């Protein structure tokens, strides 16, 4: 939905409300730099982090190094997994986060129950 209308609807949901989700994603997967919003929460699990690494972190890092991105957008990446060894990009992401002021990483894995 345009202009963040979906966010308002999701925020209004209460425990027990029903939310229907498509079987396949639809739309464009891009970082919103046009809306004026500067903080971006990126949420994923396991391999779902790959698009964020590619289109957001690596691209913005390259642009940062070349002076094309001034750090006006801040990314907060929340990555979850069942096992800590499932974080395939955690080392790379932590390196970026240590070097740039516009990236915060939270990767959290729980011990396997089985």
Backbone as CSV, one residue per row, in Angstrom:
resi,resn,N_x,N_y,N_z,CA_x,CA_y,CA_z,C_x,C_y,C_z
1,UNK,0.836,-1.168,0.000,0.000,0.000,0.000,0.885,1.237,0.000
2,UNK,0.497,2.240,-0.739,1.330,3.448,-0.810,1.338,4.227,0.494
3,UNK,2.400,4.989,0.704,2.530,5.928,1.824,2.468,5.266,3.194
4,UNK,2.856,3.995,3.284,2.927,3.334,4.570,1.585,2.975,5.175
5,UNK,0.535,2.935,4.381,-0.801,2.638,4.905,-0.872,1.245,5.525
6,UNK,-0.136,0.289,4.975,-0.158,-1.067,5.517,0.390,-1.101,6.941
7,UNK,1.416,-0.329,7.206,2.007,-0.284,8.537,0.962,0.113,9.579
8,UNK,0.141,1.092,9.268,-0.902,1.526,10.199,-1.903,0.408,10.471
9,UNK,-2.257,-0.339,9.429,-3.203,-1.435,9.594,-2.601,-2.571,10.427
10,UNK,-1.336,-2.885,10.183,-0.676,-3.946,10.949,-0.532,-3.516,12.410
11,UNK,-0.185,-2.262,12.634,-0.020,-1.745,13.997,-1.330,-1.832,14.785
12,UNK,-2.451,-1.704,14.101,-3.759,-1.732,14.767,-4.217,-3.144,15.130
13,UNK,-3.536,-4.175,14.616,-3.933,-5.548,14.926,-3.755,-5.848,16.409
14,UNK,-4.653,-6.676,16.921,-4.584,-7.095,18.316,-4.323,-8.599,18.373
15,UNK,-3.877,-9.089,19.501,-3.649,-10.513,19.679,-4.913,-11.273,19.295
16,UNK,-4.743,-12.275,18.431,-5.870,-13.084,17.977,-6.467,-12.617,16.660
17,UNK,-6.141,-11.391,16.197,-6.631,-10.923,14.902,-6.027,-11.763,13.790
18,UNK,-6.715,-11.865,12.686,-6.249,-12.654,11.553,-5.518,-11.761,10.556
19,UNK,-4.432,-12.269,10.025,-3.658,-11.570,9.004,-3.410,-12.541,7.867
20,UNK,-3.902,-12.227,6.686,-3.704,-13.079,5.516,-2.483,-12.604,4.744
21,UNK,-1.654,-13.551,4.319,-0.428,-13.236,3.596,-0.408,-14.043,2.304
22,UNK,0.025,-13.419,1.223,0.129,-14.103,-0.068,1.148,-15.231,-0.003
23,UNK,0.982,-16.218,-0.862,1.947,-17.316,-0.944,3.252,-16.851,-1.567
24,UNK,3.185,-15.870,-2.437,4.384,-15.339,-3.093,4.415,-13.828,-2.899
25,UNK,5.603,-13.293,-2.754,5.718,-11.851,-2.559,5.370,-11.113,-3.852
26,UNK,4.991,-9.876,-3.692,4.607,-9.052,-4.830,5.165,-7.658,-4.594
27,UNK,5.622,-7.041,-5.642,6.124,-5.678,-5.521,7.620,-5.606,-5.699
28,UNK,8.170,-4.451,-5.376,9.605,-4.223,-5.528,10.281,-4.293,-4.164
29,UNK,11.449,-4.859,-4.131,12.213,-4.995,-2.898,13.353,-3.996,-2.963
30,UNK,13.073,-2.764,-2.543,14.070,-1.696,-2.603,14.064,-0.909,-1.302
31,UNK,15.144,-0.244,-1.022,15.232,0.627,0.134,14.515,1.929,-0.194
32,UNK,13.561,2.316,0.636,12.773,3.523,0.428,13.607,4.744,0.811
33,UNK,14.106,5.451,-0.186,14.876,6.659,0.078,14.101,7.912,-0.311
34,UNK,12.892,7.750,-0.852,12.114,8.876,-1.352,11.072,9.396,-0.364
35,UNK,10.660,8.612,0.606,9.549,8.997,1.487,9.929,10.038,2.532
36,UNK,11.212,10.220,2.747,11.656,11.128,3.798,11.957,10.406,5.101
37,UNK,11.570,9.140,5.181,11.881,8.362,6.379,13.361,8.004,6.362
38,UNK,14.007,8.118,7.497,15.456,7.919,7.552,15.872,6.659,8.300
39,UNK,15.009,6.089,9.134,15.319,4.874,9.882,14.596,3.702,9.245
40,UNK,15.324,2.629,8.986,14.765,1.474,8.289,15.035,0.213,9.100
41,UNK,13.964,-0.461,9.521,14.079,-1.713,10.251,13.983,-2.849,9.247
42,UNK,15.050,-3.631,9.136,15.116,-4.761,8.218,15.036,-6.030,9.061
43,UNK,13.993,-6.822,8.877,13.758,-8.012,9.689,13.804,-9.242,8.795
44,UNK,14.511,-10.284,9.240,14.619,-11.490,8.424,15.030,-12.673,9.293
45,UNK,14.966,-13.843,8.679,15.482,-15.051,9.308,16.407,-15.743,8.326
46,UNK,17.425,-16.342,8.809,18.388,-17.189,8.108,18.715,-16.639,6.711
47,UNK,18.346,-17.339,5.638,18.739,-16.926,4.286,18.029,-15.664,3.828
48,UNK,16.977,-15.256,4.523,16.270,-14.026,4.172,17.122,-12.782,4.314
49,UNK,18.274,-12.903,4.951,19.167,-11.768,5.111,19.895,-11.430,3.803
50,UNK,20.003,-12.376,2.888,20.795,-12.187,1.663,20.416,-10.929,0.872
51,UNK,19.130,-10.662,0.619,18.815,-9.427,-0.121,19.246,-8.169,0.623
52,UNK,19.129,-8.162,1.953,19.554,-6.994,2.711,21.058,-6.788,2.599
53,UNK,21.799,-7.882,2.656,23.255,-7.797,2.529,23.609,-7.217,1.166
54,UNK,22.975,-7.731,0.138,23.298,-7.338,-1.224,22.843,-5.926,-1.560
55,UNK,21.529,-5.693,-1.542,21.038,-4.411,-2.046,21.214,-3.270,-1.060
56,UNK,21.200,-3.544,0.203,21.312,-2.454,1.175,22.735,-2.252,1.662
57,UNK,23.247,-3.220,2.384,24.511,-3.021,3.082,25.686,-2.878,2.117
58,UNK,25.874,-3.830,1.232,27.021,-3.753,0.315,26.925,-2.549,-0.615
59,UNK,25.734,-2.301,-1.150,25.563,-1.173,-2.068,25.778,0.150,-1.342
60,UNK,25.165,0.305,-0.170,25.344,1.548,0.572,26.786,1.717,1.050
61,UNK,27.419,0.615,1.420,28.818,0.686,1.842,29.696,1.180,0.688
62,UNK,29.479,0.626,-0.484,30.234,1.062,-1.676,29.981,2.549,-1.940
63,UNK,28.716,2.947,-1.905,28.373,4.354,-2.130,28.954,5.245,-1.036
64,UNK,28.997,4.751,0.210,29.587,5.476,1.338,31.067,5.733,1.064
65,UNK,31.765,4.683,0.651,33.206,4.796,0.369,33.484,5.757,-0.795
66,UNK,32.565,5.797,-1.763,32.739,6.657,-2.948,32.163,8.058,-2.745
67,UNK,31.619,8.340,-1.562,31.058,9.657,-1.273,29.681,9.904,-1.877
68,UNK,29.023,8.852,-2.371,27.693,8.994,-2.979,26.574,8.860,-1.948
69,UNK,26.878,8.324,-0.782,25.915,8.151,0.306,26.523,8.782,1.544
70,UNK,25.808,9.724,2.130,26.335,10.477,3.261,25.937,9.894,4.612
71,UNK,25.199,8.788,4.603,24.787,8.176,5.856,23.490,8.742,6.397
72,UNK,22.712,9.396,5.550,21.460,10.009,6.001,20.367,8.999,6.339
73,UNK,20.525,7.766,5.888,19.591,6.691,6.234,20.295,5.744,7.203
74,UNK,19.553,5.305,8.226,20.129,4.378,9.197,19.391,3.050,9.086
75,UNK,20.162,1.961,8.984,19.597,0.625,8.878,19.743,-0.110,10.200
76,UNK,18.658,-0.743,10.626,18.650,-1.588,11.809,18.280,-2.979,11.328
77,UNK,19.226,-3.888,11.318,19.008,-5.234,10.792,18.803,-6.211,11.936
78,UNK,17.604,-6.776,12.001,17.256,-7.782,12.997,17.180,-9.122,12.279
79,UNK,18.094,-10.026,12.634,18.219,-11.311,11.951,18.079,-12.420,12.987
80,UNK,17.135,-13.322,12.788,16.914,-14.403,13.738,17.150,-15.767,13.118
81,UNK,17.471,-16.737,13.957,17.702,-18.105,13.481,17.522,-19.069,14.645
82,UNK,17.328,-20.339,14.313,17.203,-21.370,15.340,18.554,-21.738,15.938
83,UNK,19.596,-21.622,15.140,20.949,-22.002,15.574,21.938,-20.916,15.173
84,UNK,22.880,-20.625,16.017,23.812,-19.531,15.749,24.632,-19.756,14.486
85,UNK,24.909,-21.001,14.139,25.727,-21.267,12.953,24.967,-20.965,11.652
86,UNK,23.680,-20.640,11.739,22.903,-20.318,10.543,23.094,-18.880,10.071
87,UNK,23.834,-18.089,10.815,24.077,-16.700,10.423,25.261,-16.630,9.458
88,UNK,25.000,-16.878,8.197,26.057,-16.958,7.196,26.792,-15.658,6.928
89,UNK,26.152,-14.528,7.155,26.760,-13.233,6.841,27.148,-12.442,8.084
90,UNK,27.031,-13.038,9.256,27.203,-12.272,10.488,28.577,-11.608,10.577
91,UNK,29.627,-12.275,10.192,30.965,-11.676,10.249,31.089,-10.457,9.350
92,UNK,30.624,-10.604,8.126,30.675,-9.489,7.170,29.843,-8.306,7.671
93,UNK,28.640,-8.586,8.155,27.762,-7.521,8.631,28.344,-6.816,9.850
94,UNK,28.942,-7.572,10.746,29.551,-6.962,11.932,30.716,-6.061,11.540
95,UNK,31.478,-6.462,10.526,32.585,-5.614,10.058,32.062,-4.286,9.540
96,UNK,31.019,-4.345,8.714,30.423,-3.104,8.206,29.919,-2.245,9.365
97,UNK,29.188,-2.858,10.301,28.595,-2.119,11.417,29.653,-1.442,12.288
98,UNK,30.832,-2.059,12.413,31.915,-1.457,13.193,32.524,-0.258,12.475
99,UNK,32.427,-0.249,11.165,33.078,0.791,10.376,32.192,1.986,10.060
100,UNK,30.883,1.774,9.942,29.998,2.855,9.507,28.994,3.220,10.606
101,UNK,28.569,4.485,10.652,27.622,4.906,11.693,26.159,4.641,11.345
102,UNK,25.878,4.186,10.151,24.494,4.044,9.686,23.962,2.609,9.728
103,UNK,24.673,1.690,10.360,24.237,0.296,10.396,24.329,-0.266,11.811
104,UNK,23.225,-0.842,12.281,23.179,-1.544,13.564,22.718,-2.975,13.287
105,UNK,23.400,-3.947,13.851,23.089,-5.361,13.621,22.651,-6.021,14.923
106,UNK,21.570,-6.770,14.847,21.149,-7.612,15.963,20.864,-8.995,15.394
107,UNK,21.769,-9.927,15.615,21.592,-11.319,15.174,21.461,-12.159,16.420
108,UNK,20.365,-12.904,16.500,20.125,-13.675,17.716,19.683,-15.078,17.368
109,UNK,20.411,-16.063,17.834,20.048,-17.461,17.608,19.755,-18.155,18.930
110,UNK,18.814,-19.038,18.911,18.473,-19.824,20.090,19.075,-21.221,19.950
111,UNK,19.452,-21.833,21.046,19.951,-23.209,20.968,18.881,-24.124,20.400
112,UNK,19.301,-25.100,19.656,18.365,-26.058,19.073,17.665,-26.853,20.179
113,UNK,16.388,-27.110,19.979,15.611,-27.865,20.959,15.608,-29.348,20.625
114,UNK,16.261,-29.750,19.534,16.175,-31.163,19.168,17.418,-31.757,18.821
